[in-house]
Amino acid sequence: MSQGKRKIHDKQSMLGTLRDDIKRGMLPEEVKREYDELKEYLLDEERREQIDKEPWGRRLFLIPWWFLKGMFFKLTPVRRLLVVIGVVLILNYSSNPNNHGAVLIGAALLLLVLMLELKDKLLAREELEAGRAVQMALMPEKSPDVPGWDVWLYTRSANEVGGDLVDFIRIGEARFGVALGDLSGKGLSAALLMAKLQATLQALVPDASSLAALGARLNRVFCRDCLPKAFASLVYMVFESGSPRVRMLNAGHIPPVVVRRGRVDEMAKGGPALGLVPKAVYIEQRLTLQPGDFMVVYTDGIVEAMNKRGEFFGDQSLFGLLHTLDGSLPAEEIGNRILQGVDRFALGAKAHDDLSAVVLRRKP
């Protein structure tokens, strides 16, 4: 393709892309979402609350000024200097209208800063996409084959990378483990801690004398190696192909829910989250699932899912949904109905937390 034809092709592709964006009919919603994200990133909580209390006329002046100020302090020192020089050169035009060169230089400096910031964003996005690819490679299959059991595993991150842990471990010929965890924080730091916790768990499981001892060892490693104020909640379950019994370790996680013939029961709370108490003591919980019984382990991304009115999905909505589910349904169908209920409630609102769940069902 010649250079001239390539330019025409690029131009048509850009115009076509813009036309498709407009035809989607979601521009008002996307503009509002971008504005909300910008406000959350550039303004602290006090500023955000103050904006909502100001009259519209005052907001028109305050919002642009606070946005510019917040963006200015997030630039690197060199880029802040370039912005100041660019603005001074442009403003100097009012006192010297014949100095067009200064205006062009000022505009070029501002454009340069914009391009540098865009470059950083694109590089960060590429790195996050690579991190997401690694996370997906570490994920187990959604429905692993376990004789006598029906297992469904699922995770969905709110951002490019997530901080939830979902793992399936084959301990022996007939013994299996399932883990679900939630790391404090969001983004890349939580994703890195999740990978470390997953690797540590897989390394310690084969030699663990008991689940209580496993919890204590995991906690010591997390307290020793992780960042200050970082912690993780974890539920780890062990079950065998020929037995209805499930052994469980709960380290600071939301208690799992057991559904037996339409009755929904929440299990007892466990020990502290990993990384909070250096010498924490954990206990092993046990339960028996009869044919058709199932249990659901989930992260707070489900019960704290919000709609556009700021309302939470909540425990009662989840328990009410589980009460309607028949134990004869496959684990994957049970999980999909939970996701459908959450998504219908959210009505397209942006997710603020990772969403993960495990369904463990005893086959009839």
Beta strands, then each sheet from edge to edge (+ up, - down):
strand 1: 145-146
strand 2: 149-156
strand 3: 164-170
strand 4: 175-183
strand 5: 232-240
strand 6: 245-251
strand 7: 257-260
strand 8: 263-266
strand 9: 284-288
strand 10: 294-298
strand 11: 355-362
sheet 1: 1+ 2- 11+ 10- 7+ 8-
sheet 2: 3+ 4- 5+ 6- 9+
end
